[in-house]
Amino acid sequence: MSQSVANILKLMIIFLGVFTSFSLFAHGVDKGTQQFLILNEGVAIIPFIYIGAKHMVTGYDHLLFLVGVIFFLYRSKDVLLYVSLFTLGHSLTLLFGVLSNIQMNPYLIDAIIGFSIVYKGFDNLGGFRQIFGFQPNTQVAVMIFGLFHGFGLATKIQAFNLPEQGLIPNILAFNVGVEIGQFLVLGIILILMNIWRRHKSYLQFSTATNTLLMSAGLMLIGFQLTGYLVG
């Protein structure tokens, strides 16, 4: 294996390791952001765009799921289709959840998000065909899990009891920020993956990579369910 491929592998492993290790902590927002959300009154478009982008950039659970989604997508139009389905799903439930004040247990919704990572890694490994003899509709699955990811975002925002004044533009700005953050991080991931795809090791290590994804998802599920039972 060439040095460049080895370096890419190290980056991918570090990426998974860093985001997975964050599961040792509550996936929320930093104290500065918390204080801003609590004290803010009225419309604050730019700050909410920044908070949304920052949340997605540090949202290891959302990013791990996206890595699984695009892992075997080689054509740009396929990447665009699946990412658009995911974006549509989480945008709908983010806005609907906050504006309709639909409350969900944060531990349970994050456990479902962890399950989405396990599901996609299992799907990429061909587990459904090998074990169950059928293949679920991948596009529908990505859309459905996108809905749950959106409820996860909505749950975190609702925890701060944002004032009604300026709520709609602020939430729309937050959603725009989420998409900006997703675009930026996804672009970096795609660049790294496209470099790696030029080498045979990409397929050789595909099983190990998707097994790591499943392991990360299982860790997140365990952490969140423990928090639900203990809390």
N, C-alpha and C positions, 0 to 999 in steps of 0.2 A: 504494500500500500504506500502511495507516494506521501511525501510530507504534507502537501497541500490538503489531501484528503484526510489525513490524520488530524490536521488542524481544524478542519471543518467538523469532523466528528467530535473533537474536544469541545468546540463551540456549542454544538447541538446538545451534548451531554451536560455542559455547564448550564445551558439555557433551561433544560428540563430540571436539573438539580436545584437551580436557584429558585425557579418558580414553585417547584414542589416543596422546597424547604419553607416557603412562606406559609404553608399550611399549618405550621406550628403557631401561627398567630392568627388573630381574627382578621378576616379579609374586610377591612373597612376603609376609613380615610384617616389621614394624619390629624394631629391635634389642631394645627393651624387651620386646616380646611373645616374641621368640625366647628371651630369657633366662628369662622366666617358664615357657615350655613345657619348656625343658631342665631347670630346677631344680624344677618342681612335682612334688609327691608326694601321692597320695591324691585324694580327690574335691574339686573346686573348681568348683561349678556356676555361680555368678555370673561369675567370671572367664572361663570358657569360653563362656558366653552372650555376653559382651561381645566376646570375640575373634572369635566367629562373626559377630556383627553387623557388627563393624568390617571383617572380611574381605569381606563382601558389599558394604558401602557403598563400599569402595575397589576392589572387583572389577570393573574397567572391562570385562573381557571378558564376564562374566556379564550385566552391565547392558546392554551394546550388543546382545547377543543378545535380551534381553527387549524392548528398544525395537523391534527388528525383528519380534518375535512379536506385539506388541500394536499395531503401527502402523496396521493396517487393521481392527482389532477395535473396533467401535462400541458393542456391547452388553455390559453388565456381566457377564452370564452367560457370554459367550464369553471375556472376559478371564479370568474365574475359572477356566474350564475349561482354557484353555491354560497359565495360570500353575500350576494344580494339576498338570497333566501334567509340566511342567518340574520342579516341586518334588518330585513323586513320584520322577521319574527320578534327580535328583541326590541325594536323600535316601537312596535304595536303595544306590547305588554308593558314596556317602560312607561309610555305615555298614558295608557289605559289604567295601569295600576295606580299611578300617582294621582291622576286627575279624578279617578273613581274611588280613591281611598280604599283600595283592596289590600288588606293586610295578609301577609303570609309569614309563617315562622321562618326567620332567617337561616336557622340551622338546617331545616328540612329542605328549603329551596336550594341551598348551597350543596346539600347532599345529592339532590337531583342533578345539579350542574356537574358534580363530580361523576355521577353515573353516566352523564352524556359523554365524558372523556373516555370512560371504560367502554361504552358502547361503540364509539368510533374506532378505538384501537382494535377491539374485537372484530368489528366489521372489516377493517383494513386487513386483518389476518385471515379473512375468509371463514371466520368462525361460524357464521350463520349457515353457509352452504355445507360446511364439513360436519357440523354437529346436528343442525336442525333440518338440513336439506332444502332450504329456501333462502332467498335473498330479499330482505325488506327494501322498500323504496327509499333509497338514500336521500333523495331530494326532500321527500316528506319528513323523514327523520330529522334532517338538518333544520327544516322549518319549525318543527315541533319543539326541538331542543332550543332553538332560538327564542321561542316564546318563554320557555322557562328561564333562560338567561336574562331576558328582559325583566321578568318578575323579580329576579335576584337583584338587578340594578334598582328597580322601583322600591324594593324592600329597604335597601340601604338608604335611599333618599328619604323615604317616609319616616325613618327613625329620627330625623331631625325636625319633624313637625314644621315644615316650611310655611311661612305666612301666605295667606291667599293672595295678597297684593303682589302682582308680578309673577305669580306661580307659573302660568302657562308659558310666557316667553322665556322664563328661566329654565323650565324643564325642556323646552324645545332647544334652547342653547346648550344645555347639558347633553342632550342627545346628539346634537351636531358635534360637540366635542368628543363624545364617545366614538363617532364615526371617523373623525380626524385621527384620533389615537389609534383606532383599529387599522386605518389605512397606512399610517406611518410604520407601525410595528409589523404589519403583514407584508409591507414592501421589503423590510429587512429580512424577514423570514424567507420570503420567496427568492431573494437574491442568494442567500446562503444555500437554499435547497436547490436552486437551478445550477449553482456551481457544483454542488455535490452530485447532482444527477448526471453530470458528464462522466462520472466514473462508475465502474462496475460495483463498487462497494455500496452504492446507494441501495440497490436491490439486495445485495448480500446482507446488509445490516437492517433491512426493512423490518424483519421480524423482531429484532432486538429493540429497534426504535419504537415500534408500536406496542411491544410488551412494556417498555418504559412508560409509555402513555397510559396504558391500563393500570400499571402500578401506581402512577401518580394519582389517577382518578380514584383508585381504591383507598389510597391514603387520605384523600380529601373526604371521601364518604365516611371513613372511620372517624376522622377528626370531627366532622360536623355532627354525626350521630352521637358521638361521645358528648359533645357540647350540649346537644338537645336533651340527652338523658340526665346529664349531671346538672345542667342549668334548670 
